[in-house]
């Protein structure tokens, strides 16, 4: 056809899920990094096709200018469902001067005094490769610049501020491979190895997994959602399911898109890095627990109170207080009441007021943190039900007992120490059906992720206290009855979501297990709940596992 451009459809080797693109073979002069290195011409000609999994692509073209071959490599990689560094969004950000100028001041505090640089030197050019730099004192600047501008090779210009010894970042722009000097080879290979977690030596190809999951955790957290022993168990179960699981920390933000899914095992907050990790994962089309929407909804008790009330979910009587309504509310509220800062966690910022005087005193302090606080009807029970729910289905159950001589499950001391009440795992089959139904209904109002529903029951009525987006799960505690199945179901849930989003065939191995497990789970609780309605024998059958109408009932999928 006259005037038509024909690209040959080439089969690229697929031994690794990482791929490096260069414009000319000579642009990549380093030894075998255990990844495929192909030219831009070959990559563009490869065309879209069904793959076993998305690839992680590192675009090292000489230029990313608009409509250049480097631009098209990133653009078409995204169209094919691959994860590419730099993304098209990054390329455009680097090209736009105004957005870039607004981002650069964030880096200024990380430049440091650079006292060893002579005063006659007014500017410096720094090279950053995958967040790595030669000078250790500039390591924070290099790491942060790569987090902000996800471009493999960056040139940072820093200048002394006029009539000052303070250094400022003046500009950031991409580098090409030829700009890497021989003296910088070690920094480049170290940066690439850290970014991809690959061994920089000719060696047998690493095992290719069905999916790579990152677990975000903080090893210094005194109250982690899962301890290190539990996280190690998840890693082991991942191996059994052909799923790679790696523990990452806050400092690994720039590496996040090298994984296929994210499981957050840190206390989440909208104002900290956990929310940024969740947002970045979601933008990269990665399945994530907890997703940003769930974090937003669950971490604010004011939102939860309105949501649950609006859907007729029974909760303790709840009032929103502000500085303007405080005095009036103090006269009218029934006592005692529990006062809460909406975004508190682990029983922090939760106080009990016995009378109006205490309420005003406590509320005034809380209103310094938030313009709105909650006053909730006080209900004492010796324990709270904690029902773990995954994708709308009960996952585990426990009773969280109150601390001795205290009204909460965690008692915080003024010196920072804390005491926790006893955790009693309960088989799902022993949990009253009304509790399970209430938990599932509440979780479904938030989303399809992993939640911990706190419920108080007085024997006649049950009330939802909170929906937690980051429920505790630990070996021998919440999982004591459901065992390894708790972790298997979480990983298989992520695998199913990953394969579904990328149209990955699941004709063998973990894929079959994932789909069959997911579809079975999707029906189990609904069918059990449906069959129990209007069937007096069914509720008893649930306890002892007998058959009703020829079907054995089970709440656990």
Secondary structure by P-SEA (a helix, b strand, c coil): cccbbbbbbccccccccbbbbbccccccccccccbbbbcaaaaaaccccccccccbbbbbccccccccaaaaaaaaaaaacccccccaaaaaaaacaaaaaaacccccccccccccccccccbbbbbbcccccccccaaaaaaaaaaaccccbbbbbbbcccccccccccbbbbbccccccccaaaaaaaaaaaacccccccccccccccbbbbbbbbcccccccccaaaaaaaaaaaaaacbbbbbbccccccccccccbbbbccccccccaaaaaaaaaaaacccccccaaaaaacccaaaaaaaaaaacccccbbbbbcccaaaaaaacccccbbbbcccccccccbbbbccaaaaaaaaaaaaaaccbbbbbccccccbbbbbbbccccccbbbbbcccccccccccccccccccccbbbbbccccccaaaaaaaaaaaaaccccbbbbbbbbcccbbbbcccccbbbbbcccccccccaaaaaaaaaaaaaaaaaaaccccccaaaaaaaaaaaaaacaaaaaaaaacccaaaaaaaacccccccbbbbccc
